[in-house]
Structure formats: structure tokens, C-alpha cells
Amino acid sequence: MKKMFLSFLVMCFFVAVNAQDSTLQQYTGKYRFPDGSVVTEIAVTIEGGVLTSNSSAGTSVLEKLGVDTFSVIAFQGTAVFKRDDAKKVVGVVIDAMGYHLEGSKDAAALVFTRPEALKNKLKQFTVR
């Protein structure tokens, strides 16, 4: 009975994590900014269940504030993702550290969640 309960808890955890990751997955990808911008592109990925941006300026966690709106923690700013008529994420507007950047999502670029993030999640649960 104890093993069944533990197995149930582990299954619930994975369902919850996958639901969160799939919700965040829509934001992942490469976003390109116009020539002359302080940053030419950012890569948005999911690392350890957390949305993260990475650029030549550095890496930051993106903390959800509202629908399509995130706080760019490391740069004291915000990122607002833009959608098209079909509700697909197609761009991002970033206001951080006095800069205003408007970028479009690169549909050709694929950005994958790091496999070690999944391994770290699995290490938390060992059934004995």
C-alpha cells in the first residue's frame, strides 16, 4: 500500500511538471532583434522547470507575472511575449535596464530543454 501511494505521488508530480513545462514550452525558441540593438538575439529555454533567457548580455530567469508577461529577474525588467491571430507566440518586447527591445521569434530555430534538467527532476524521486 505504501509503495502504491508513493507511486501515485510520483505520478502526480510528473503530471504537474509536464503541465507546467508544456505551458512554458510555447515561449521557448530564439528571438532576433534588429541590427544595432544592444542584444542581437536571445534563446529562451526551460531549465529545471524554469523559463530562462540567455543572450550575449547574460542569463536570467523569467518569472511569470501575468498572461504572456514575465519579469526578467537579472536585468530588473519585463518581457512581454506577442502572439499572432492564431494565438501563436511570434515575438517579444523586452524593457530592461533602460533598453527597449522588440524581437521576432525565429521559426526556423529549435531550442531544446537541457536533458540534465530532466535528470535532476528524476533524482529527487527514488522508490525503495
Buried (B, 14 or more C-beta within 10 A) or exposed (E): EEEEEBEEEBEEEEEEBEEBBEEBBEBBBBBBBEEEBEBBBBBBBBBBBBBBBBBEBEBBBBEBEEEBEBBBBBBEBBBBBBEEEEEEBBBBBBBBEEBEBBBBBBEEEEBEBEEEBBEEBEEEEEEE
